[in-house]
Amino acid sequence: MSRRPLLFASIALVLAAAAGGLGWLGGRASQGAPSTEARGVEDAGSAAPAAGATASPRTPAQRPPDRPLPPLAPPLRDILPELKRRADAGEAAASCRLAAELDFCAQIRMRLASAADMLRDGTDASVRFGQIDPNAIPQEREEQRQSEQALVARSERLLEESAHCEGVPASTPVQRVQYWRSAALGGNPMALRMYASGNAFRQESVLDQLDALRVYRSEAESLALRAAQSGDRTMVMALGHAYSPNNREQRRSLLAQAVKPDGARALAFFLHAQTQLPAPPATSPRSANRQAMRDNRLTRSIRELETQLDPAALAQARQLSADMARDYAPPAMPSSNDTSRAEARGLPGGMLRAQCSDD
């Protein structure tokens, strides 16, 4: 009898235990309970106004200045108390980093649970996993072996990534959105993009975030404009698509649902994107093809609007685009310095977590 079903079942149990917080990576976390400060992430929203609260957010003058953030490599449990204290005190970069860290760990738990389900399903389908169909042709048997090996390899990599979140209690979607919002209101570029675009909200828990979504709807447009004015090229394009009256029947972004369609403003942002945003250098044929596809979509969006708008709206769009060229900051994607980028590449979720600060 093949030993593969036993292997898959064992890995599935480890993944399920990790996803459930029953001791990450073989129970190492159970050797010592998380500190009181680490457990405090369960009350992460207590120090910040609840979503929908009427308390005024801190003004920039009331916020402490951003200080260098902890390095990316240490496990989150080692830096969680410091990050939480600084985020709750109003440091925008710390709020952004904490939100990114907690989001990463929430996604790790979901991925662990999904991988465990796949492996458990495999033990119940011995022809698919664990046993090679003797009647299969050699090519099919080899493809099955490769599929099994890839699944095991992905599961092992996922367990390695999950070590970063070992011993960290689960957070709630509302808590994570509060930290994204706090960082965005504090002017952190990464958080502005995440929150204003709506990407801070997770589809799988949207009903838990209704109060936060009401607040988002009232401030998303102004925050998105703030990000675009600061030179965020991603938000310039996002606003163009959000204002565009085309394809409104398709699935729309949260930002598109928070603004009123305005063809002239949409065209203005697309024109600004076309004339003011230099394309990043193509480092490979694949990246060059992706850039060409983006350019083609942008050109198509501009042409569609130019044929739909009347002369007055066209003139308005061109004037708005000229105003943007004069008043908006030069396009720049917030990024960490070379040292941080090099460090981040080899770390779980490192590139996203690194973008909360340029230090």
C-alpha positions in Angstrom: 0.0 0.0 0.0 1.2 3.5 -0.9 2.4 5.7 2.0 1.2 8.8 0.2 -2.3 9.0 1.8 -0.6 8.9 5.3 1.8 11.7 4.2 -1.1 13.9 3.0 -3.1 13.2 6.1 -0.2 14.1 8.3 0.5 17.4 6.5 -3.2 18.2 6.5 -3.3 17.8 10.3 -0.3 20.1 10.7 -1.9 22.7 8.4 -5.2 22.5 10.2 -3.6 22.9 13.6 -1.6 25.9 12.4 -4.7 27.5 10.9 -6.7 27.0 14.1 -3.9 28.5 16.2 -3.4 25.2 18.0 0.3 25.6 18.0 2.1 26.9 14.9 4.6 24.6 13.3 4.4 21.5 15.4 3.2 23.0 18.6 6.2 25.3 19.3 3.9 28.1 20.2 2.2 26.0 22.9 5.4 25.8 24.8 4.8 29.3 26.1 1.6 31.4 26.1 1.8 34.7 24.3 2.6 37.6 26.5 -0.2 39.8 27.9 0.8 42.5 25.4 0.7 40.2 22.5 -2.8 39.0 23.5 -3.8 42.6 23.5 -4.1 42.6 19.7 -7.6 41.0 20.3 -8.6 44.5 21.6 -6.7 46.3 18.8 -9.6 48.6 18.1 -10.1 49.7 21.7 -7.6 52.6 21.6 -8.9 54.0 18.2 -12.4 55.3 17.6 -14.7 52.5 16.5 -15.8 52.6 12.9 -18.7 55.1 12.7 -17.8 56.8 15.9 -18.3 60.6 16.0 -14.9 61.4 17.7 -12.8 63.5 15.5 -9.6 61.8 14.2 -6.3 63.2 15.2 -5.0 66.1 13.0 -1.5 65.8 11.7 -0.3 68.2 14.3 -1.7 65.9 17.0 0.0 62.8 15.7 3.5 61.9 16.9 6.1 61.9 14.1 6.9 58.6 12.4 9.9 56.9 13.7 11.9 54.0 12.0 9.9 50.9 12.0 11.1 47.5 13.4 13.0 45.3 10.9 10.9 43.0 8.7 12.6 39.7 9.6 11.7 39.1 13.3 8.6 37.1 14.1 5.5 39.3 14.5 5.1 38.3 18.2 8.5 40.0 19.0 7.5 43.4 17.6 3.7 43.3 18.1 3.6 45.1 21.5 5.8 48.0 20.2 3.8 48.3 16.9 0.5 48.3 18.7 1.6 51.0 21.2 2.9 53.2 18.5 -0.1 52.7 16.2 -2.5 53.4 19.0 -0.6 56.6 19.8 -1.2 57.7 16.2 2.0 57.0 14.3 0.8 56.6 10.7 3.6 54.3 9.6 3.2 52.1 12.6 -0.5 51.8 12.0 0.2 50.9 8.3 2.7 48.3 9.3 0.5 46.8 11.9 -2.4 46.6 9.5 -0.2 45.0 6.9 1.1 42.5 9.4 -2.3 41.5 10.7 -3.7 41.2 7.2 -0.8 38.9 6.2 -1.4 36.7 9.2 -5.2 36.6 8.5 -4.5 35.5 5.0 -2.0 32.9 6.1 -4.7 31.3 8.4 -7.1 31.2 5.4 -4.5 29.7 3.2 -3.5 27.1 5.8 -7.1 26.0 6.2 -7.6 25.8 2.4 -4.5 23.7 1.9 -5.5 21.4 4.8 -8.9 20.9 3.1 -7.2 20.1 -0.2 -5.0 17.5 1.4 -7.9 16.0 3.3 -9.8 15.7 0.1 -6.8 14.0 -1.4 -6.8 11.3 1.2 -10.4 10.5 0.3 -9.7 10.4 -3.4 -7.0 7.8 -3.6 -6.9 7.9 -7.4 -6.3 11.6 -7.4 -3.8 11.6 -4.5 -1.7 9.0 -2.8 -2.2 6.1 -5.2 -1.2 6.1 -8.8 -3.8 4.6 -11.1 -2.2 1.5 -12.6 -4.4 1.8 -15.7 -3.1 5.4 -16.4 -0.7 5.9 -19.3 2.9 6.8 -18.2 2.3 10.5 -19.1 -0.8 10.7 -16.8 1.1 8.9 -14.0 3.9 11.3 -14.3 1.6 14.3 -14.3 -0.1 13.0 -11.2 3.2 12.5 -9.4 4.2 16.1 -10.3 0.8 17.4 -9.1 1.2 15.7 -5.8 4.8 16.9 -5.3 3.7 20.4 -6.1 0.9 20.3 -3.6 3.2 19.0 -0.9 5.9 21.6 -1.8 3.3 24.5 -1.6 2.1 23.2 1.8 5.6 23.1 3.1 6.3 26.6 1.9 3.1 27.8 3.5 4.1 26.3 6.8 7.5 28.1 6.6 5.7 31.4 5.8 3.3 30.9 8.7 6.3 30.9 11.2 6.2 34.7 11.0 2.7 34.6 12.6 3.4 32.0 15.2 2.0 32.8 18.6 0.0 35.8 17.3 -3.7 35.9 18.2 -6.2 36.4 15.5 -7.4 39.9 14.6 -10.8 40.9 13.3 -11.5 42.5 9.9 -12.8 45.6 11.7 -9.6 46.0 13.7 -7.5 45.7 10.6 -9.5 48.3 8.7 -9.3 50.7 11.6 -5.5 50.6 11.5 -5.5 51.0 7.7 -7.9 54.0 8.1 -5.8 55.6 10.9 -2.7 55.3 8.8 -4.5 56.8 5.7 -5.8 59.7 7.7 -2.3 60.3 8.9 -1.1 60.6 5.3 0.8 57.3 5.0 1.0 56.7 1.2 0.7 53.0 1.3 -2.3 53.1 3.6 -3.9 55.9 1.6 -3.8 53.6 -1.5 -5.0 50.5 0.4 -7.9 52.3 2.2 -9.0 54.7 -0.5 -9.1 52.0 -3.1 -11.2 49.8 -0.9 -8.6 47.0 -0.9 -8.4 47.1 2.9 -11.9 45.5 3.0 -12.1 41.8 2.5 -15.0 40.3 0.5 -15.2 37.2 2.8 -16.1 39.3 5.8 -18.0 42.2 4.2 -21.1 41.9 6.5 -18.8 42.3 9.6 -17.7 45.7 8.2 -20.9 47.5 7.4 -20.3 50.3 9.9 -16.8 50.8 8.6 -18.0 50.8 5.0 -20.5 53.6 5.8 -17.6 55.7 7.1 -15.5 54.7 4.0 -18.2 55.8 1.6 -18.2 59.3 3.1 -14.4 59.8 2.9 -13.1 57.5 0.1 -13.3 60.1 -2.6 -11.4 62.8 -0.7 -8.7 60.4 0.4 -8.3 59.0 -3.1 -7.9 62.5 -4.5 -5.3 63.2 -1.7 -3.3 60.2 -2.8 -3.5 61.1 -6.5 -2.4 64.7 -5.7 0.6 63.4 -3.9 1.7 61.5 -7.0 0.3 58.0 -6.5 0.0 56.7 -10.0 -2.1 53.8 -8.9 -4.7 56.1 -7.5 -4.7 58.3 -10.6 -5.8 55.3 -12.6 -8.2 54.1 -9.9 -10.0 57.4 -9.9 -10.3 57.4 -13.7 -12.0 54.0 -13.6 -14.1 55.0 -10.6 -15.5 58.1 -12.3 -16.0 56.4 -15.7 -19.6 55.9 -16.6 -18.7 52.9 -18.7 -19.2 49.3 -17.6 -21.2 50.4 -14.6 -23.1 47.1 -14.7 -20.0 45.1 -14.1 -18.5 44.4 -10.7 -17.3 47.7 -9.5 -14.6 48.6 -7.0 -15.6 50.1 -3.7 -14.2 53.4 -4.8 -16.4 53.4 -7.9 -19.4 52.8 -5.6 -18.4 55.7 -3.4 -18.2 58.3 -6.1 -20.7 59.6 -8.7 -20.0 58.8 -12.3 -18.4 61.8 -14.1 -17.2 61.3 -17.6 -15.3 64.6 -17.8 -13.4 63.8 -14.6 -12.7 60.2 -15.7 -11.2 61.4 -18.9 -9.2 64.0 -17.1 -7.5 61.4 -14.9 -6.9 59.1 -17.9 -5.3 61.9 -19.9 -3.2 62.8 -16.9 -2.1 59.1 -16.6 -1.3 59.1 -20.3 0.7 62.3 -20.5 2.3 62.5 -17.0 3.0 59.0 -15.8 6.1 57.5 -17.4 6.0 53.8 -17.9 8.4 51.8 -15.7 11.3 50.3 -17.5 10.6 46.9 -19.0 12.9 44.4 -17.3 11.7 41.4 -19.3 9.6 40.5 -22.3 6.8 39.5 -20.0 6.8 42.9 -18.1 7.0 44.7 -21.5 3.9 42.8 -22.6 2.0 43.6 -19.4 2.9 47.3 -19.9 1.7 47.2 -23.5 -1.6 45.7 -22.4 -2.0 48.5 -19.8 -1.2 51.2 -22.3 -3.8 49.7 -24.8 -6.5 49.6 -22.1 -5.8 53.2 -21.2 -5.9 54.3 -24.8 -9.1 52.5 -25.3 -10.7 54.1 -22.2 -9.7 57.5 -23.5 -11.1 57.0 -26.9 -14.4 55.6 -25.6 -14.9 58.7 -23.4 -13.8 61.1 -26.1 -16.5 59.7 -28.4 -19.2 59.9 -25.7 -18.7 63.3 -24.2 -20.1 66.5 -25.7 -17.7 69.4 -26.6 -18.3 71.2 -23.3 -17.4 68.1 -21.3 -14.4 67.4 -23.5 -13.1 71.0 -22.9 -13.7 70.5 -19.1 -11.7 67.3 -19.1 -8.8 68.8 -20.9 -8.7 71.8 -18.5 -8.8 69.5 -15.5 -6.0 67.4 -17.0 -3.9 70.5 -17.5 -4.6 71.6 -13.9 -3.4 68.2 -12.7 -0.2 68.5 -14.7 0.4 71.8 -12.9 -0.8 71.1 -9.4 -0.2 67.4 -8.8 3.1 66.1 -7.5 5.2 64.2 -10.0 4.2 60.5 -10.2 6.0 58.3 -7.8 5.2 54.9 -6.2 6.0 54.9 -2.5 8.7 52.3 -2.0 11.3 51.3 0.5 15.0 51.9 0.0 17.3 49.4 -1.6 18.3 47.8 1.6 14.7 47.3 2.8 13.7 46.0 -0.7 16.5 43.5 -0.7 15.6 42.3 2.8 11.9 42.1 1.9 12.3 39.9 -1.2 13.1 36.8 0.8 10.5 37.3 3.6 6.9 36.2 3.8 4.8 39.1 2.5 7.8 41.2 2.8 7.3 43.6 -0.1 3.9 44.6 1.0 4.9 45.0 4.7 8.0 47.0 3.6 6.0 49.7 1.7 4.7 51.3 4.9 7.9 53.2 5.3 10.8 54.4 3.3 13.2 54.2 6.2 
